[in-house]
Amino acid sequence: MLAAYAASQSASDPLSGLVIGERPDPEPRPGWSVVRLKAAGLNHHDVWSLKGVGLPADRLPMVLGCDGAGLDEDGNEVIVHAVVASEGWHGDETLDPRRTLLSELHDGTLAEKVLVPTANLVPKPAGLGWHTAACLSTAWLTAYRMLFSSAGLTPGATVLVQGAGGGVATALVQLGAATGYRVWATSRDEAKRAKALEIGADAVFEPGARLPERVDAVMETVGAATWSHSINSLRPGGTVVISGATSGDAPARAELTKIYFKQLRVIGSTMGNRQELERLARLVDSRGITPAVDSEFALADARAGFEKMVAGDLFGKVVITT
């Protein structure tokens, strides 16, 4: 089968290890299903894997990709849940210390076929197109948990999304706007701020800008570069939800005094579980939400999508069709 896989790793030149070529078809096994993929999505996780982060070199070659949707062996339309629990784990798979994502221990979704635990297959609502379904498993699921499981908010609350443009940030804007939140967003790029308004943000600001008023929660994926602004933007008793730190995880100021004096909540949030993915798919279907897609490439041309992600030259998801 054709696949996009990591053959080697380089922190300085991650694309040097990316190969688009043939890999063996997955071998069926009890309790697992082979999914013939229709579409998949790129994530920063794929670039980190090529850099050698989270993917040990002794597991190479590894097919990349966490997002995907396609047909199972019986022809059912399914969305692939990327979080794989360890054998014998019971409960929320995101809390399993030995959990992995597809493409960390088991081959991922940037291929014509993928082998996944049957329990990780979520029925695709009939109204969802393949492109939409392929966007949901990672960035959109992360955003769903941040907004609805971790933040403790109700519709009408004001949410600040730091760093509009990435997959999680665009999902946060679109999900928040569709469910009754007042969503504000920041970006260094004027064009990305304009696009954030187009997909539902109520207001946009440059990073670090003084806001018209303090917010109920901040959705933080940038890290060190925006941390102080995030803390200073919260009302007393507010919440910052962290699911990433693309600019680093060591801010110049931890802002501990402000955190305890204003009784702020700092919540870590990672991915989401299968039930949350199923609910997300129903929500996107029922509200008619169309995820922001930056670009689409055939699997044979997937390198071009990786190049856009490495350059940071995108707004929304990169979709790969098979």
N, C-alpha and C positions, 0 to 999 in steps of 0.2 A: 504494500500500500504506500501511497505518497504521504509524507509527513514532514513537518518542520521540527528539527531536533537539535539538541545541543551535543556536538561532537567533542568540543573542548571548551575551555573557559578562559576569559581574560578580563581582569578588572578595568583595564585601560581601553580595550578594544573588544567589547562583548560580541559584536557581530562577526568577528573572525571565527567564532566557534559555531555559528549557525549554519546548518545544512538543510536544504530542501531536497529531499531524495527519498529513496525507497527504504522502508523498514518492514520487518516481518508482520504479517497480520496477527492480531491478538489471538491467543489460544483460549477457547471457552473453558470455564472451570465452574464447579458447583457454587451456587450462591452469587455468581457474577453474571453480567450480561454484556454482550457485544452490541454497541450502538453504532449504526452507520450514520455518520455526522452529516448534517446539512449545512450548518454554519457554526463558527466558533468566534471567540473574541480574544483580542490581545489584552494583556495587563502588564503593569510594571513588574509584576512577579516574574514574567518571562525574561525580561531583561536582567533582573537580579540573578536569575538562574544562570544565564550566560556569563555573568560576572563572577560566579562561584559562590554566591550567597544563598544558603539554604539548600543547596544541592551538592552533596559530596561528589568529588571527582570520580570516585570508584563506582558511581551509579551511571556514569556515561557509557554509551549514548543514551539520552533521555528525550523522548518526545515531549515537547513543551505544550502549554495550554491548560487553562483551568475552566474557561467558559465553553459551553457547547450544547447543542440541541440536535436531535435527529430521530431516527427510527430504531426501536429495539428489534429483537429477533422475530417478534410477532407482528411487526408493522405498527406498533403503537408510537405515537408522537410523544417524545419525552424531552425533558430538560435534565441535564446532568448536574447533580450536586457535587461540588468539587472537594468537600471536606470528607476525608476517609478516616473513620475511627479505627483504632487498633483492635485486633481480634479479642472478643470477650468484653469490650467496653459497653456499658449501658448508660443511657442518659444523654444529655446534650453533648454531641460529638465535638463541639468547639472547646469544651472544657477538658477533653481527653489530653493528658500531657504528651501522649505518643501519637496524637493525630497527625496526619499529613494532608497536604493538598495534592491533587493530581499533578503530575510532573515533578514531584519530589521523591516519591518512592515508586509510584506506578505511572506508567506512560500517560501523557495528557491528551488534550482534545484537538491539537493542531495536526490532525491526520484524517484520513478517510474513515477510520474506525477507531473506537476506543473501548477498552474493557474496564467496567466499573462494577462495584457491588450493586446487585439488583435493588437493594434498599435505597440506593442513592439516586434512583430514577424518579423524577417528579413528572406527573402527567402535564403535557403542554395544553393549555386551554386552546380550543379550536380557533378562537379569534385571534390568537397571537401569530404573527408572521415569524418565519425562521430567524430573520435578523434581530427582531425584538427578543425572542426567546434566548438567542445566543449571547445577549448582553447581560443577562440577569444573574448568572451564577456567582460572580465574584464582586465586582465593584458595586453593582446594584443591590446585591444581598447585603454587603457591608453597609451601604447607605440606609437600607431598610432597618437594619438592627440599630444603627446609630440613632435614627430619628424616633422609631416607635418602640424599641425595647430598652435602649440605654438612656435616653435623654429624659424620660419621665415627663414629656410635654403633652399638652392638649392643643387641638386646633385653635388658632388665634394667637398662639405664642409667636414671639419674634426670634428667628434663628439666623445667626451669622455663619456663612459658609466661607472658610478661608481657601483661597487658591482656586477660584473657578476655572475650569478648563479640563481638568483631569476626569477620569471616569467616575470616581467616587463623588467628586464635587458636583459634576453635572447631574448625577443621579440624585444627590441631595436636593439640589435646586428643583428638579422636576418633580420628585416625590413630595417635597414640602409644599410646593405651589399647588399640586393636585389635591392635597388633603387639608387645606385650610390654614397652613402656617403663613406668616409673613416672613419672607425669605430675603435676606440681604447677602450680598456676596462681594468678595474682594478679588482683584487680579492686578498684576503689574501691567498687563497688556490691555490697551484700550479696546482693541477688537474683541477680545475675550469678554470684557465687561459688557460690551454691546450684545454679544451673543447670549450672555447670561440673562440679560433682560428679555431677549427674544424667547427663551425657554421657560420663563416664569418668575425670575427674580423681581422683587418689588423695588429694589434699589441696589446700586453697585458703587463700590468705593475703591480707591487705591489702597494698597496694603499700608496699614498703620494709620489710616485716616481717622480723624475724630468722628464718631458716629452721632447722628441726631439724638439718640438716646441709648441707654444701655439695653442689652438684649437678654433674653431668658436663657439662651444656650448658644454655645459656639461649637461648630463641627470642625474639628482640627485634624487635618491630614498633612499639613506642611511641616510642623514641628518648630525647630529652633528659631527660624526666621520670623514666625508670627506669634510665638508663645506669649510674649509680654502684651501684645495687642489683644490677644484672645482673653487673657485674664482681666485686663483693664476695660474690656468691652462688656463684661458681665454685670448684671445687676446683683445686689446682695442676694445670696441664696441661689444664684444661677449655677449652671452646669457647663463644663467643657467636656466634650466627648472626643476621645483620641482614638483614631484607627490607623495612624501612620505618622511618619516623620521624615518626609522626603528631603527636607533641608538639614536633617541631623536631629539627634535626640538630646543634645546638650545645650540648652539655651543659655545665654549670657547671664540672665537673671531667672531664678526659679520662681520668684514672686510668692514665696511661702507666706510672708506676712499678710499680703492681700488675700491669699487663699483662706487662711484661718480667720482673719478679722472679718471678712465679708461672708464667711461661712459658705464658700464655694464648694461645689462637688466636682471632682476630677474622676472621670469614668473611662476606663479602657474598654474598647469594643473591637472584637475580632470576628470578621466574616459573619456567619449566621448558620442556623441549623436547617435541616431538611424541611421541617414544618414551616419555618419562616420563608424559605424559598417558595414553597407551595402557596403560601399566603401572598407573597410578593407577586407571583405570576397571576393570581386571581385579581389582585389590586390593579396591576398594569392593564390587564385585559378589560376589567369592568370600567375603569376610568378612561380607557382609550389613550393611554400614555404611549408615546413613541420615543424611545430613548434617543438622545442626540448621538448620531453616528458621524464621526469625522470623515471616514473613508472606508471603502470596501475593496478587497483584493481577493483574487482567486488563490487557492492554497499554493499553486505553483509560483505565485508572485508575492508570497508572504514576506519576503525580505524587505520589500518596499514599506510594508506596514511597520516592521520593526525599526526601520530607519526613521520613520516619522516619530515613533515613540522615543527612541534614543535622543532625537533632536528636540523633543518637547514641542514639536510643531503640530499640535492637534487640539481639538475641542470635542470632547466626547469619546466614543468608542471607535476602535478600529475592528471591523468585522472581516473575517476570513470565510470564504465560501468554499465548499468542497463538492 
